[in-house]
Amino acid sequence: MSERHLTRPDLDALPSYVPGRNPSDLARELGLPEAIKLASNEVPYGPLPGVTEAITTAATQVHRYPDMGVVALRELIAERYGVDVSRVATGCGSVALTEHLVKAATLPGDEVVYSWRSFEAYPIIAAGAGAVSVRVPSNAVHGHDLDAMAAAVTDATRLVLVCNPNNPTGTAVRRVELDRFVDLVPPDVLIVIDEAYREFVTDAEVPDALLRYGDRPNVVVLRTLSKAWGLAGLRIGWLAAAPEVADAVRKVVTPFSTNSVAQAAAIAALGETDEMRRRVDLVVAERDRVHKAVLALVPGVPETQSNFVWLPLRDGAAGFAAACEQRGVIVRAFAGDGVRVTIGTPEENDAFLAAAESALKA
Ligand SMILES: Cc1ncc(COP(=O)(O)O)c(C=O)c1O
């Protein structure tokens, strides 16, 4: 009799989720008043004005199911970003929408192409759907090699992920290379452009995919309210796609997964564009300061267009992160490869830079 498993044996090859260090626990352990978390690419300035009030009001109705059509929010997004509402779908974070896209586009054995290293959720999402990951090595400066990615597309490819700017390296692909790539990928393959960090982009050569490629039937643009808009804890993201693609996503989405509190909070947050921009500008100024400082400590730190920096420390990555942690600063290590450090407040960044300097000199 063949040995049977309760769950799919192929999942054994996937990394188990390792939660980040809790700052309160770390502070207690180190005997510090507080620890600093620069590990999840959040913006450090709290919810945008009006969001807490919107959440409080929405909380009085949580015995009711949310609006499954997410009508008010989708209409607001459609108007704000100049896309037809039929092209907008929302989800429980843009990571869930990536999952739904892969589920909607692939059958087991189909290929999903992405750069590596990129967002750590991509391999997990592909494997979860039974799709085959085709990882195209990053270029020498930790960015996407789009020509190699286009060349990796085969008849079995159903979806290509472009993370722009890229998590965890912060690098961004520019208009000329992305134009060429979008033309090279066959029209029956979905190109998913993950713009979770779009609001932090300051390089005018890095295109807004919604504006530039949004009318292409095989392009999907992913956005999130978790980062610049400050709603990471509520889990809400959205995509713009051809109406039939958005419709397919809405078919496979977990019912009601854009919850009512998140819908209300997103509407309130999107009403605060000026304040969002002001905060993003603070982050960008700090990003440029931190980038310059880390470049003096670690050779090869790539340019960043996001709200984090990448330290290509290779075998030193895990030790560096552990040393920062001992100094009360939590950063995100990718063992054997590098360390991603989120830009925080000026004080938090100073604490990180001091920790980094002593870690690297130790
Ligand atoms: C590249 C990228 N895409 C998507 C996400 C997911 O964002 P959300 O919180 O909307 O699921 C993240 C979050 O870290 C990310 O880095």
The ligand as an ORCA input file, in Angstrom:
! r2SCAN-3c Opt
* xyz 0 1
  C       6.612     43.470     -3.384
  C       5.467     43.290     -2.465
  N       4.291     42.989     -2.963
  C       3.234     42.813     -2.181
  C       3.346     42.955     -0.817
  C       2.173     42.642      0.005
  O       1.514     43.696      0.474
  P       0.121     43.488      1.190
  O       0.338     43.930      2.582
  O      -0.802     44.375      0.408
  O      -0.279     42.065      1.085
  C       4.546     43.262     -0.234
  C       4.672     43.361      1.205
  O       5.681     43.304      1.810
  C       5.642     43.437     -1.082
  O       6.840     43.713     -0.587
*
